[in-house]
Amino acid sequence: MLEHGGNLTLAAAQYNIPLADWLDLSTGINPNGYPLPEIPPAIWQRLPLDDDGLIEAACAYFGSRAALPTAGSQAAIQILPRLRPPCKVAMPSLMYKEHAHAWQYCGHQISIFTDLDDDIVNSADVVLLCNPNNPTAGRFSPADLLHLHSRLQQRGSWLVVDEAFMDATPENSIAQHTHLEGLFVLRSLGKFFGLAGARVGFLLASPQWLSKAQEILGPWSLSGPSRFVAAQALSDFTWQQNTRMQLSASSLRLAALLSESGLTPHAGTALFQYAPLKDAELRQQQLAKQGIWVRYFPEACALRFGLPTENGWCKLESALKSL
């Protein structure tokens, strides 16, 4: 199993700072997540229901014709490689590592590309992308992705797009096109909605593939309380609109703060800023000594900064000034 770099518990032990005293910017999760509704007691006392309105709420929110709830997008990542025999899979060099790990585990051959017109892409059976990319924040336009899918579909190949960080910019999603054969989109309620602990994600694809994935998952892949909260969050249009504006403003504030401190981001999303730095590891250590934990990517010599809580901005600004 892969070890994820945002492990705050290990950092707390390493730097001898109590867990409660840390400002954790390593995750890219909305620090002001969806306000939890009161959960009716009966939901705790019965098995989850498939006809509780969750799938309808998801399809309306994503603009898709079908949706399969999963225990976070991680569950979908692990299911997809099992839906076809070992084949050639292409992905960017720096992307969420669980994708490559899951496909390699199932016997698929991974190749790395730098451009969508690369020969590796043209010969792949499956192309994996994150959009926006995690961690670099790179983006692909819907038009480019649909053109790529059309090329792949002609030879029976797949396009898999992880849209875990898409919710702040839904106009760039291709979820509404997932009825097309060979197009798979993964979504999550962990980032924008700040509900990572609920473990709610969705696989969006044509019904025939969702049925096959459901057979692998088995029944009750989500708990009843998680389904209830997810349905509420996906249907709360006012909260979503307000949150998009708030996150956009906070992201711009974070980018400006980092730039003023000489840590100018290369790119960012509404939920994080990505900064390649020659001394990235040193900067991570300096911040850690002050109880601020950011994600370090040694393969790119870069840091990823998530958004602080409202009372964490002053702590971050003070720490950055001391670098």
C-alpha positions as CSV (number, residue, x, y, z in Angstrom):
1,M,0.0,0.0,0.0
2,L,1.3,3.5,-0.9
3,E,2.2,5.9,1.9
4,H,0.6,9.3,1.4
5,G,2.8,12.3,2.1
6,G,0.2,14.2,4.1
7,N,0.6,12.1,7.3
8,L,0.3,14.7,10.0
9,T,0.6,12.1,12.8
10,L,4.2,11.2,11.8
11,A,5.1,14.9,11.5
12,A,3.8,15.6,15.0
13,A,6.0,12.8,16.4
14,Q,9.0,13.9,14.4
15,Y,8.9,17.5,15.4
16,N,7.5,16.9,18.9
17,I,4.6,19.2,18.4
18,P,1.1,18.1,19.7
19,L,-1.3,17.2,16.9
20,A,-3.8,19.8,18.0
21,D,-1.2,22.6,17.6
22,W,-0.6,22.0,13.9
23,L,-1.9,24.0,10.9
24,D,-2.4,21.2,8.3
25,L,-2.1,22.5,4.8
26,S,-1.1,19.2,3.2
27,T,-4.5,17.8,2.1
28,G,-6.2,20.2,-0.3
29,I,-9.5,19.8,1.6
30,N,-11.9,22.7,2.0
31,P,-11.2,23.9,5.6
32,N,-14.8,25.2,5.8
33,G,-16.6,22.0,4.7
34,Y,-20.3,21.4,4.2
35,P,-22.2,21.9,7.5
36,L,-23.4,18.5,8.7
37,P,-27.2,18.1,8.9
38,E,-28.8,16.2,11.7
39,I,-29.0,12.5,10.8
40,P,-32.3,10.8,11.6
41,P,-31.8,7.9,14.0
42,A,-33.5,5.4,11.8
43,I,-30.7,5.8,9.2
44,W,-28.3,4.3,11.7
45,Q,-30.6,1.4,12.4
46,R,-31.2,0.0,8.9
47,L,-29.1,-1.1,5.9
48,P,-28.4,1.6,3.3
49,L,-31.2,2.1,0.7
50,D,-30.5,2.3,-3.0
51,D,-33.6,4.4,-3.6
52,D,-32.8,7.2,-1.1
53,G,-32.4,9.9,-3.7
54,L,-28.6,9.9,-3.7
55,I,-28.1,8.8,-7.3
56,E,-30.7,11.3,-8.5
57,A,-29.0,14.1,-6.6
58,A,-25.6,13.0,-8.0
59,C,-26.8,12.9,-11.6
60,A,-28.4,16.3,-11.3
61,Y,-25.2,17.8,-9.7
62,F,-22.7,16.2,-12.2
63,G,-25.0,16.5,-15.2
64,S,-24.5,12.8,-15.9
65,R,-27.1,10.2,-16.9
66,A,-25.8,7.5,-14.5
67,A,-23.6,7.4,-11.3
68,L,-22.3,4.7,-9.1
69,P,-21.6,5.7,-5.5
70,T,-18.3,4.4,-4.1
71,A,-16.4,4.6,-0.9
72,G,-14.5,7.7,-2.0
73,S,-13.0,8.0,-5.5
74,Q,-10.3,5.7,-4.2
75,A,-12.7,2.7,-4.5
76,A,-13.3,3.6,-8.1
77,I,-9.6,3.9,-8.7
78,Q,-9.2,0.3,-7.5
79,I,-12.2,-1.0,-9.5
80,L,-11.4,0.3,-13.0
81,P,-8.2,-1.8,-13.6
82,R,-10.3,-5.0,-13.0
83,L,-12.8,-4.2,-15.8
84,R,-10.4,-5.1,-18.6
85,P,-7.5,-7.5,-19.1
86,P,-3.9,-6.4,-18.8
87,C,-3.1,-3.7,-21.3
88,K,-1.1,-0.6,-22.1
89,V,-1.9,2.4,-19.8
90,A,-0.6,6.0,-20.3
91,M,-0.5,8.8,-17.8
92,P,1.5,12.0,-17.0
93,S,4.7,11.6,-15.0
94,L,3.5,13.6,-12.0
95,M,-0.1,12.7,-11.0
96,Y,-1.9,11.2,-8.0
97,K,0.1,8.0,-7.5
98,E,-2.8,5.7,-6.5
99,H,-3.9,5.5,-10.2
100,A,-0.6,4.0,-11.4
101,H,-0.4,1.8,-8.4
102,A,-3.9,0.3,-8.9
103,W,-3.3,-0.5,-12.6
104,Q,0.2,-2.0,-12.0
105,Y,-1.2,-4.1,-9.2
106,C,-3.6,-5.7,-11.7
107,G,-0.9,-6.4,-14.2
108,H,-1.2,-3.5,-16.6
109,Q,1.8,-1.8,-18.2
110,I,2.3,1.9,-17.3
111,S,3.9,4.3,-19.7
112,I,4.6,8.0,-19.1
113,F,3.8,10.9,-21.5
114,T,4.3,14.6,-21.5
115,D,1.8,15.7,-24.2
116,L,-1.6,14.5,-25.4
117,D,-0.1,14.1,-28.9
118,D,2.7,11.9,-27.7
119,D,3.0,8.5,-29.5
120,I,2.6,6.8,-26.1
121,V,-1.0,8.3,-25.9
122,N,-1.7,7.2,-29.5
123,S,-0.8,3.6,-28.8
124,A,-2.4,3.3,-25.3
125,D,-5.4,1.2,-24.4
126,V,-6.2,3.4,-21.4
127,V,-5.2,7.1,-20.8
128,L,-5.3,8.3,-17.2
129,L,-5.6,12.0,-16.3
130,C,-6.4,14.2,-13.3
131,N,-8.2,17.4,-14.3
132,P,-7.2,19.7,-12.6
133,N,-4.0,17.7,-12.1
134,N,-3.0,16.7,-8.6
135,P,-0.5,18.1,-7.5
136,T,0.6,20.4,-10.4
137,A,-2.8,22.1,-11.0
138,G,-2.4,21.6,-14.7
139,R,-5.6,21.7,-16.7
140,F,-7.0,20.2,-19.9
141,S,-9.9,21.9,-21.7
142,P,-13.1,19.9,-22.2
143,A,-12.7,20.3,-26.0
144,D,-9.2,18.7,-25.8
145,L,-10.4,15.9,-23.6
146,L,-13.4,15.1,-25.8
147,H,-11.2,15.1,-28.9
148,L,-8.8,12.7,-27.2
149,H,-11.7,10.5,-26.2
150,S,-12.9,10.4,-29.8
151,R,-9.5,9.3,-30.9
152,L,-9.3,6.6,-28.3
153,Q,-12.9,5.4,-28.8
154,Q,-12.2,4.6,-32.4
155,R,-9.8,1.8,-31.4
156,G,-11.7,0.6,-28.3
157,S,-9.5,2.5,-25.8
158,W,-10.6,4.3,-22.7
159,L,-10.2,7.7,-21.2
160,V,-10.2,7.9,-17.4
161,V,-10.4,11.4,-15.9
162,D,-10.1,12.0,-12.1
163,E,-12.0,15.2,-11.4
164,A,-11.5,15.3,-7.6
165,F,-10.7,19.0,-7.7
166,M,-13.2,20.0,-10.3
167,D,-16.2,21.1,-8.2
168,A,-15.0,24.7,-7.9
169,T,-15.1,25.0,-11.7
170,P,-17.9,22.7,-12.9
171,E,-17.9,24.4,-16.3
172,N,-14.7,22.6,-17.1
173,S,-16.1,19.1,-16.3
174,I,-16.8,16.4,-18.9
175,A,-19.1,14.5,-16.5
176,Q,-22.1,15.2,-18.7
177,H,-20.5,13.2,-21.5
178,T,-20.0,10.0,-19.6
179,H,-22.8,8.2,-21.5
180,L,-20.2,7.9,-24.3
181,E,-18.5,4.5,-24.5
182,G,-15.1,4.3,-23.0
183,L,-15.2,7.5,-21.0
184,F,-14.9,7.3,-17.2
185,V,-15.0,10.2,-14.8
186,L,-14.2,10.0,-11.0
187,R,-15.6,12.5,-8.6
188,S,-15.3,12.9,-4.8
189,L,-17.0,14.8,-2.0
190,G,-13.8,14.9,0.0
191,K,-12.2,18.1,-1.4
192,F,-14.7,20.9,-2.3
193,F,-17.3,19.6,0.2
194,G,-14.7,18.9,2.9
195,L,-16.3,15.5,3.6
196,A,-13.2,13.3,3.3
197,G,-14.1,11.3,6.4
198,A,-17.5,10.3,5.0
199,R,-15.7,8.4,2.1
200,V,-18.1,9.4,-0.6
201,G,-17.1,9.3,-4.3
202,F,-18.7,8.5,-7.6
203,L,-17.8,6.6,-10.8
204,L,-19.5,8.1,-13.8
205,A,-19.7,6.0,-17.0
206,S,-22.1,4.3,-19.3
207,P,-24.6,2.0,-17.5
208,Q,-23.1,-1.2,-18.7
209,W,-19.7,-0.5,-17.1
210,L,-21.3,0.8,-13.9
211,S,-23.2,-2.5,-13.6
212,K,-20.0,-4.4,-13.9
213,A,-18.3,-2.2,-11.4
214,Q,-21.3,-2.7,-9.0
215,E,-20.9,-6.4,-9.3
216,I,-17.3,-6.1,-8.0
217,L,-18.3,-3.7,-5.2
218,G,-21.2,-5.7,-3.9
219,P,-24.0,-4.3,-1.8
220,W,-23.8,-1.4,0.6
221,S,-20.6,0.3,-0.6
222,L,-21.6,3.4,1.3
223,S,-23.0,3.7,4.8
224,G,-26.5,5.1,5.3
225,P,-25.3,8.2,7.1
226,S,-22.8,9.0,4.4
227,R,-25.4,8.6,1.7
228,F,-27.8,10.9,3.6
229,V,-25.2,13.7,4.1
230,A,-24.0,13.4,0.5
231,A,-27.5,13.7,-0.9
232,Q,-28.0,16.9,1.1
233,A,-24.6,18.4,0.1
234,L,-25.1,17.6,-3.6
235,S,-28.6,19.3,-3.6
236,D,-27.6,22.5,-1.7
237,F,-27.1,24.8,-4.6
238,T,-26.9,28.0,-2.5
239,W,-24.0,26.6,-0.4
240,Q,-22.2,25.4,-3.5
241,Q,-22.4,28.8,-5.2
242,N,-21.3,30.7,-2.0
243,T,-18.4,28.2,-1.4
244,R,-17.1,28.6,-5.0
245,M,-16.8,32.4,-4.5
246,Q,-15.2,32.0,-1.0
247,L,-12.7,29.4,-2.2
248,S,-11.7,31.5,-5.2
249,A,-11.0,34.5,-3.0
250,S,-9.1,32.4,-0.5
251,S,-7.0,30.8,-3.2
252,L,-6.0,34.2,-4.6
253,R,-5.2,35.4,-1.1
254,L,-2.9,32.3,-0.5
255,A,-1.2,32.8,-3.9
256,A,-0.5,36.5,-3.0
257,L,0.8,35.6,0.4
258,L,3.2,32.9,-0.9
259,S,4.4,35.3,-3.7
260,E,5.2,38.0,-1.1
261,S,7.3,35.5,0.8
262,G,9.3,34.4,-2.3
263,L,7.4,31.1,-2.7
264,T,5.6,32.2,-5.8
265,P,3.2,29.4,-7.0
266,H,3.6,28.0,-10.5
267,A,-0.1,27.2,-10.6
268,G,-3.1,26.6,-8.4
269,T,-6.7,25.5,-8.0
270,A,-9.4,26.9,-5.7
271,L,-8.2,24.5,-3.0
272,F,-4.3,24.5,-3.3
273,Q,-1.3,26.3,-4.7
274,Y,1.7,24.4,-6.2
275,A,5.2,25.9,-5.9
276,P,8.3,24.3,-7.4
277,L,11.3,25.5,-5.4
278,K,15.0,24.7,-5.4
279,D,14.9,24.4,-1.6
280,A,11.4,22.9,-1.3
281,E,12.4,20.3,1.3
282,L,14.2,22.9,3.5
283,R,11.1,25.2,3.3
284,Q,8.9,22.3,4.3
285,Q,11.1,21.6,7.3
286,Q,11.2,25.3,8.3
287,L,7.5,25.5,8.3
288,A,7.1,22.2,10.1
289,K,9.2,23.5,13.0
290,Q,6.6,26.2,13.4
291,G,3.7,23.7,13.4
292,I,2.7,24.1,9.7
293,W,2.5,21.0,7.6
294,V,2.7,21.3,3.8
295,R,3.0,18.5,1.2
296,Y,6.5,18.0,-0.3
297,F,6.9,16.3,-3.7
298,P,10.6,15.2,-3.9
299,E,10.2,14.0,-7.6
300,A,9.4,17.6,-8.6
301,C,11.1,19.5,-5.8
302,A,7.9,21.3,-5.1
303,L,5.5,22.1,-2.3
304,R,1.7,22.1,-2.3
305,F,-0.1,24.5,0.0
306,G,-3.7,23.9,0.9
307,L,-6.0,26.6,2.3
308,P,-5.7,27.5,6.0
309,T,-8.6,27.7,8.4
310,E,-9.9,31.2,9.1
311,N,-7.8,31.4,12.3
312,G,-4.8,29.9,10.6
313,W,-4.0,32.8,8.2
314,C,-2.2,34.8,10.8
315,K,-0.1,31.8,11.8
316,L,0.8,31.1,8.2
317,E,1.7,34.7,7.4
318,S,3.9,34.9,10.5
319,A,5.7,31.7,9.6
320,L,6.3,32.8,6.0
321,K,7.8,36.1,7.1
322,S,10.3,34.3,9.3
323,L,11.7,32.1,6.5
